[in-house]
Amino acid sequence: LGRFKGEDGDRMHVFCLASTSGSGIQTRRILERVASIHEVEKTESCPAFCDEEGFSLTEKFVEDEFLHPILEELQSTGWGNNAIPKGIEVRKSYRCARTFRRGADITAMNMEVGETVINFVHRWDKYHEQKCDWQ
């Protein structure tokens, strides 16, 4: 499903994810479907989420076509005990990079994952060049 930013050569990466999240999202099923679509379309070397020409989708495209409409629908229905209050401007408050990383960080912190591991995953500073002590 494409290369990781800043990497070259062939490598395998193992993602430690639950097959089904605590909220019921079937992560494994989704990833297997993405992989099978790429296999059928002979686009295994393209990014997981790309356009018809194999280029990564821009954050703006993902926000405009997927993220914002979904969040606005959830906001309008009062989903999650009004998790997104009516007064919040979704398109100004939620962006891909910030939303996904922030959500991942909060989840990791709630699960008491060590800061070293969080930084290693995000490759901040030069953690990717150091040995991680997996706290």
TIKOLBA-84769 format. One record per residue: residue number from 1; x, y, z of N, C-alpha, C in turn. Coordinates in nm, 3 decimals, m for minus. Layout:
// residues N
<NUM <X Y Z> <X Y Z> <X Y Z>>
...
// end
This chain:
// residues 135
<1 <0.082 m0.119 0.000> <0.000 0.000 0.000> <0.087 0.125 0.000>>
<2 <0.187 0.126 m0.082> <0.270 0.244 m0.094> <0.383 0.247 0.007>>
<3 <0.464 0.349 m0.003> <0.580 0.364 0.084> <0.550 0.464 0.195>>
<4 <0.624 0.449 0.304> <0.613 0.546 0.411> <0.694 0.668 0.375>>
<5 <0.650 0.782 0.420> <0.719 0.908 0.393> <0.864 0.897 0.438>>
<6 <0.955 0.935 0.348> <1.096 0.938 0.381> <1.168 0.805 0.374>>
<7 <1.101 0.701 0.327> <1.165 0.571 0.318> <1.187 0.532 0.174>>
<8 <1.291 0.455 0.153> <1.317 0.402 0.020> <1.348 0.253 0.032>>
<9 <1.348 0.184 m0.080> <1.370 0.040 m0.076> <1.245 m0.034 m0.035>>
<10 <1.252 m0.165 m0.042> <1.137 m0.247 m0.004> <1.146 m0.284 0.142>>
<11 <1.038 m0.266 0.212> <1.032 m0.300 0.353> <0.893 m0.351 0.384>>
<12 <0.882 m0.423 0.492> <0.751 m0.465 0.540> <0.726 m0.391 0.671>>
<13 <0.605 m0.349 0.690> <0.566 m0.282 0.814> <0.451 m0.360 0.875>>
<14 <0.458 m0.377 1.004> <0.353 m0.446 1.075> <0.273 m0.341 1.152>>
<15 <0.144 m0.340 1.129> <0.056 m0.249 1.201> <m0.014 m0.328 1.310>>
<16 <0.001 m0.284 1.431> <m0.067 m0.349 1.543> <m0.200 m0.279 1.563>>
<17 <m0.304 m0.335 1.506> <m0.438 m0.279 1.517> <m0.534 m0.388 1.560>>
<18 <m0.635 m0.348 1.632> <m0.741 m0.442 1.665> <m0.821 m0.471 1.539>>
<19 <m0.862 m0.595 1.523> <m0.945 m0.629 1.406> <m1.074 m0.548 1.406>>
<20 <m1.128 m0.528 1.524> <m1.247 m0.446 1.541> <m1.222 m0.352 1.659>>
<21 <m1.245 m0.223 1.637> <m1.219 m0.125 1.744> <m1.323 m0.138 1.854>>
<22 <m1.296 m0.073 1.964> <m1.391 m0.075 2.076> <m1.526 m0.016 2.039>>
<23 <m1.527 0.074 1.939> <m1.654 0.135 1.896> <m1.719 0.057 1.782>>
<24 <m1.657 m0.056 1.743> <m1.719 m0.142 1.642> <m1.669 m0.123 1.499>>
<25 <m1.571 m0.037 1.478> <m1.516 m0.018 1.342> <m1.434 m0.141 1.306>>
<26 <m1.466 m0.201 1.194> <m1.399 m0.323 1.150> <m1.272 m0.289 1.072>>
<27 <m1.169 m0.251 1.145> <m1.043 m0.204 1.088> <m0.982 m0.304 0.992>>
<28 <m0.971 m0.429 1.035> <m0.909 m0.532 0.951> <m0.984 m0.549 0.820>>
<29 <m1.116 m0.554 0.828> <m1.197 m0.571 0.708> <m1.175 m0.455 0.610>>
<30 <m1.168 m0.334 0.662> <m1.147 m0.216 0.578> <m1.011 m0.222 0.510>>
<31 <m0.906 m0.251 0.589> <m0.771 m0.257 0.532> <m0.757 m0.370 0.430>>
<32 <m0.818 m0.485 0.457> <m0.813 m0.596 0.361> <m0.886 m0.558 0.231>>
<33 <m0.994 m0.485 0.245> <m1.067 m0.441 0.125> <m0.983 m0.343 0.042>>
<34 <m0.918 m0.248 0.108> <m0.831 m0.153 0.038> <m0.720 m0.230 m0.034>>
<35 <m0.657 m0.325 0.036> <m0.549 m0.403 m0.024> <m0.598 m0.484 m0.143>>
<36 <m0.716 m0.544 m0.133> <m0.767 m0.624 m0.244> <m0.804 m0.538 m0.365>>
<37 <m0.854 m0.419 m0.340> <m0.885 m0.327 m0.450> <m0.757 m0.290 m0.524>>
<38 <m0.651 m0.259 m0.449> <m0.522 m0.226 m0.510> <m0.467 m0.345 m0.588>>
<39 <m0.486 m0.465 m0.536> <m0.437 m0.585 m0.605> <m0.511 m0.604 m0.738>>
<40 <m0.642 m0.592 m0.736> <m0.723 m0.608 m0.857> <m0.688 m0.500 m0.960>>
<41 <m0.668 m0.378 m0.914> <m0.640 m0.267 m1.005> <m0.492 m0.254 m1.040>>
<42 <m0.411 m0.347 m0.987> <m0.266 m0.346 m1.013> <m0.203 m0.213 m0.970>>
<43 <m0.245 m0.165 m0.854> <m0.192 m0.039 m0.802> <m0.130 m0.059 m0.663>>
<44 <m0.070 m0.177 m0.642> <m0.014 m0.209 m0.511> <0.093 m0.110 m0.466>>
<45 <0.162 m0.048 m0.560> <0.270 0.044 m0.521> <0.220 0.187 m0.501>>
<46 <0.091 0.209 m0.518> <0.033 0.342 m0.499> <m0.004 0.362 m0.352>>
<47 <m0.023 0.486 m0.311> <m0.071 0.510 m0.174> <m0.206 0.442 m0.153>>
<48 <m0.236 0.408 m0.030> <m0.361 0.338 0.001> <m0.483 0.414 m0.049>>
<49 <m0.482 0.544 m0.031> <m0.594 0.626 m0.075> <m0.542 0.725 m0.178>>
<50 <m0.572 0.696 m0.303> <m0.516 0.776 m0.412> <m0.622 0.801 m0.519>>
<51 <m0.588 0.892 m0.611> <m0.679 0.919 m0.721> <m0.659 0.814 m0.831>>
<52 <m0.730 0.830 m0.941> <m0.724 0.731 m1.049> <m0.586 0.720 m1.114>>
<53 <m0.504 0.823 m1.096> <m0.370 0.822 m1.155> <m0.264 0.776 m1.057>>
<54 <m0.305 0.738 m0.936> <m0.211 0.686 m0.837> <m0.149 0.789 m0.746>>
<55 <m0.196 0.913 m0.751> <m0.143 1.017 m0.665> <m0.223 1.024 m0.534>>
<56 <m0.154 1.054 m0.424> <m0.220 1.066 m0.294> <m0.332 1.169 m0.301>>
<57 <m0.440 1.139 m0.232> <m0.548 1.237 m0.222> <m0.499 1.353 m0.136>>
<58 <m0.533 1.473 m0.173> <m0.493 1.588 m0.093> <m0.578 1.596 0.032>>
<59 <m0.523 1.660 0.136> <m0.600 1.678 0.258> <m0.729 1.754 0.228>>
<60 <m0.721 1.855 0.143> <m0.839 1.935 0.108> <m0.947 1.848 0.046>>
<61 <m0.908 1.758 m0.045> <m1.005 1.670 m0.109> <m1.071 1.579 m0.005>>
<62 <m0.991 1.518 0.081> <m1.045 1.428 0.183> <m1.137 1.505 0.277>>
<63 <m1.096 1.625 0.316> <m1.180 1.706 0.404> <m1.312 1.743 0.337>>
<64 <m1.305 1.795 0.213> <m1.425 1.843 0.143> <m1.520 1.730 0.104>>
<65 <m1.464 1.616 0.064> <m1.547 1.507 0.012> <m1.590 1.404 0.117>>
<66 <m1.513 1.391 0.225> <m1.542 1.287 0.322> <m1.557 1.339 0.465>>
<67 <m1.450 1.396 0.518> <m1.447 1.431 0.659> <m1.555 1.531 0.699>>
<68 <m1.558 1.646 0.634> <m1.654 1.750 0.674> <m1.799 1.708 0.655>>
<69 <m1.836 1.649 0.541> <m1.977 1.607 0.529> <m2.019 1.506 0.636>>
<70 <m1.930 1.414 0.669> <m1.963 1.313 0.771> <m1.976 1.380 0.908>>
<71 <m1.880 1.465 0.942> <m1.885 1.532 1.073> <m2.006 1.625 1.083>>
<72 <m2.040 1.694 0.974> <m2.157 1.782 0.976> <m2.285 1.701 0.993>>
<73 <m2.291 1.585 0.932> <m2.408 1.498 0.949> <m2.417 1.450 1.094>>
<74 <m2.304 1.409 1.151> <m2.304 1.365 1.291> <m2.343 1.479 1.383>>
<75 <m2.295 1.598 1.354> <m2.329 1.716 1.435> <m2.478 1.745 1.428>>
<76 <m2.534 1.738 1.308> <m2.676 1.773 1.291> <m2.770 1.671 1.357>>
<77 <m2.724 1.547 1.373> <m2.808 1.445 1.435> <m2.787 1.433 1.585>>
<78 <m2.689 1.508 1.638> <m2.662 1.499 1.782> <m2.592 1.371 1.822>>
<79 <m2.524 1.308 1.727> <m2.456 1.181 1.751> <m2.360 1.191 1.870>>
<80 <m2.343 1.079 1.938> <m2.246 1.072 2.047> <m2.276 1.168 2.159>>
<81 <m2.404 1.182 2.190> <m2.445 1.273 2.298> <m2.395 1.414 2.269>>
<82 <m2.415 1.454 2.142> <m2.372 1.587 2.094> <m2.220 1.605 2.107>>
<83 <m2.146 1.506 2.061> <m1.999 1.510 2.067> <m1.943 1.633 1.995>>
<84 <m2.012 1.677 1.890> <m1.973 1.800 1.820> <m2.087 1.900 1.844>>
<85 <m2.067 1.993 1.936> <m2.173 2.088 1.970> <m2.220 2.168 1.848>>
<86 <m2.346 2.207 1.851> <m2.408 2.279 1.738> <m2.334 2.408 1.701>>
<87 <m2.275 2.478 1.796> <m2.210 2.606 1.768> <m2.072 2.594 1.703>>
<88 <m2.017 2.475 1.694> <m1.882 2.456 1.637> <m1.889 2.461 1.485>>
<89 <m1.799 2.537 1.425> <m1.788 2.540 1.279> <m1.696 2.426 1.238>>
<90 <m1.757 2.316 1.193> <m1.684 2.193 1.161> <m1.570 2.220 1.063>>
<91 <m1.597 2.293 0.957> <m1.495 2.314 0.852> <m1.376 2.396 0.901>>
<92 <m1.394 2.473 1.007> <m1.282 2.550 1.062> <m1.213 2.474 1.175>>
<93 <m1.288 2.391 1.246> <m1.234 2.325 1.365> <m1.171 2.190 1.339>>
<94 <m1.209 2.123 1.231> <m1.159 1.988 1.206> <m1.088 1.981 1.072>>
<95 <m0.962 1.939 1.077> <m0.880 1.922 0.957> <m0.815 1.785 0.966>>
<96 <m0.781 1.728 0.855> <m0.725 1.592 0.854> <m0.604 1.575 0.944>>
<97 <m0.497 1.646 0.916> <m0.373 1.623 0.990> <m0.393 1.641 1.140>>
<98 <m0.459 1.749 1.177> <m0.479 1.775 1.318> <m0.576 1.674 1.379>>
<99 <m0.686 1.648 1.313> <m0.789 1.561 1.368> <m0.737 1.419 1.388>>
<100 <m0.673 1.361 1.287> <m0.628 1.223 1.298> <m0.515 1.208 1.399>>
<101 <m0.417 1.297 1.393> <m0.305 1.286 1.487> <m0.354 1.312 1.629>>
<102 <m0.437 1.413 1.646> <m0.487 1.446 1.780> <m0.568 1.330 1.836>>
<103 <m0.652 1.271 1.753> <m0.731 1.156 1.798> <m0.643 1.039 1.837>>
<104 <m0.538 1.014 1.757> <m0.446 0.905 1.786> <m0.371 0.932 1.916>>
<105 <m0.328 1.055 1.935> <m0.255 1.091 2.057> <m0.344 1.074 2.181>>
<106 <m0.466 1.123 2.173> <m0.557 1.114 2.288> <m0.585 0.969 2.322>>
<107 <m0.611 0.888 2.220> <m0.636 0.746 2.242> <m0.515 0.679 2.306>>
<108 <m0.396 0.709 2.254> <m0.274 0.649 2.309> <m0.253 0.691 2.454>>
<109 <m0.273 0.819 2.483> <m0.256 0.867 2.621> <m0.357 0.804 2.715>>
<110 <m0.483 0.789 2.668> <m0.586 0.726 2.750> <m0.553 0.580 2.781>>
<111 <m0.479 0.518 2.690> <m0.439 0.378 2.709> <m0.304 0.368 2.779>>
<112 <m0.253 0.484 2.826> <m0.127 0.493 2.899> <m0.008 0.442 2.819>>
<113 <m0.009 0.469 2.688> <0.105 0.439 2.604> <0.213 0.542 2.636>>
<114 <0.338 0.497 2.648> <0.447 0.586 2.683> <0.473 0.692 2.576>>
<115 <0.520 0.808 2.619> <0.549 0.917 2.526> <0.654 0.878 2.423>>
<116 <0.750 0.795 2.464> <0.854 0.750 2.371> <0.792 0.674 2.254>>
<117 <0.696 0.590 2.282> <0.630 0.513 2.176> <0.549 0.605 2.087>>
<118 <0.475 0.699 2.146> <0.397 0.793 2.066> <0.488 0.872 1.973>>
<119 <0.599 0.922 2.025> <0.693 0.997 1.942> <0.757 0.909 1.835>>
<120 <0.783 0.785 1.869> <0.841 0.692 1.772> <0.745 0.671 1.655>>
<121 <0.619 0.651 1.686> <0.519 0.630 1.582> <0.506 0.754 1.494>>
<122 <0.506 0.871 1.553> <0.492 0.994 1.476> <0.622 1.039 1.411>>
<123 <0.732 0.975 1.451> <0.864 1.007 1.396> <0.902 1.152 1.421>>
<124 <0.862 1.202 1.536> <0.900 1.338 1.569> <1.045 1.340 1.612>>
<125 <1.103 1.458 1.603> <1.243 1.477 1.635> <1.324 1.376 1.556>>
<126 <1.405 1.298 1.622> <1.482 1.197 1.550> <1.459 1.059 1.610>>
<127 <1.339 1.039 1.664> <1.309 0.913 1.729> <1.320 0.794 1.634>>
<128 <1.291 0.816 1.507> <1.296 0.703 1.413> <1.438 0.655 1.391>>
<129 <1.539 0.734 1.430> <1.677 0.692 1.417> <1.728 0.629 1.546>>
<130 <1.650 0.636 1.652> <1.691 0.584 1.780> <1.621 0.454 1.810>>
<131 <1.679 0.377 1.899> <1.614 0.256 1.943> <1.502 0.295 2.041>>
<132 <1.386 0.242 2.020> <1.273 0.272 2.108> <1.273 0.173 2.223>>
<133 <1.251 0.222 2.345> <1.252 0.132 2.460> <1.113 0.076 2.493>>
<134 <1.014 0.098 2.408> <0.879 0.042 2.419> <0.828 0.037 2.562>>
<135 <0.800 0.154 2.615> <0.749 0.165 2.751> <0.611 0.105 2.762>>
// end
